[in-house]
Amino acid sequence: MIWNSWNDFWAMGGYGLYVWGSFGVTAVFMALEVVWVNNARAQALSQVASELAAQTNSKDWS
């Protein structure tokens, strides 16, 4: 496709809303995935640390 101006580029032959909307939605979900994975990792590390601390404390009392 040949674009004669930036307006033509952003309009994408009449499909600009669909094209740029798709890019936007994809970018939002990719960002949410990164946040979700980081939260899950932090929760897993916290759980492992608390289990390790509980295990260490139970050995001290044995």
C-alpha positions as CSV (number, residue, x, y, z in Angstrom):
1,M,0.0,0.0,0.0
2,I,1.3,3.5,-0.8
3,W,0.7,6.3,1.6
4,N,0.9,9.9,0.3
5,S,0.7,11.5,3.7
6,W,0.8,10.7,7.4
7,N,-3.0,10.9,7.5
8,D,-3.2,8.2,4.9
9,F,-0.7,6.1,6.9
10,W,-2.7,6.5,10.1
11,A,-6.0,5.8,8.3
12,M,-4.6,2.6,6.8
13,G,-7.0,2.7,3.8
14,G,-10.0,3.0,6.1
15,Y,-8.9,0.2,8.4
16,G,-6.8,2.4,10.7
17,L,-9.1,2.1,13.7
18,Y,-9.0,-1.7,13.5
19,V,-5.2,-1.8,12.8
20,W,-4.2,0.6,15.5
21,G,-6.8,-0.7,17.9
22,S,-5.4,-4.2,17.5
23,F,-1.9,-2.9,18.2
24,G,-3.1,-1.0,21.2
25,V,-5.0,-4.0,22.7
26,T,-2.1,-6.3,22.1
27,A,0.3,-3.8,23.8
28,V,-2.0,-3.5,26.8
29,F,-2.3,-7.3,27.2
30,M,1.5,-7.7,26.8
31,A,2.1,-5.1,29.6
32,L,-0.5,-6.8,31.8
33,E,1.2,-10.2,31.2
34,V,4.5,-8.7,32.4
35,V,2.8,-7.3,35.5
36,W,1.0,-10.6,36.2
37,V,4.2,-12.6,35.8
38,N,6.2,-10.3,38.1
39,N,3.4,-10.5,40.8
40,A,3.2,-14.3,40.5
41,R,7.0,-14.5,40.8
42,A,7.1,-12.3,43.9
43,Q,4.3,-14.3,45.5
44,A,6.1,-17.6,44.8
45,L,9.4,-16.3,46.2
46,S,7.5,-15.0,49.3
47,Q,5.9,-18.4,49.8
48,V,9.2,-20.2,49.4
49,A,10.8,-17.8,51.9
50,S,8.1,-18.3,54.5
51,E,8.1,-22.1,54.1
52,L,11.9,-22.1,54.5
53,A,11.6,-19.9,57.6
54,A,8.9,-22.2,59.0
55,Q,11.1,-25.2,58.3
56,T,14.1,-23.6,59.9
57,N,12.1,-22.6,63.0
58,S,10.6,-26.1,63.4
59,K,14.2,-27.6,63.4
60,D,15.2,-25.2,66.1
61,W,12.5,-26.5,68.4
62,S,13.1,-30.2,67.7
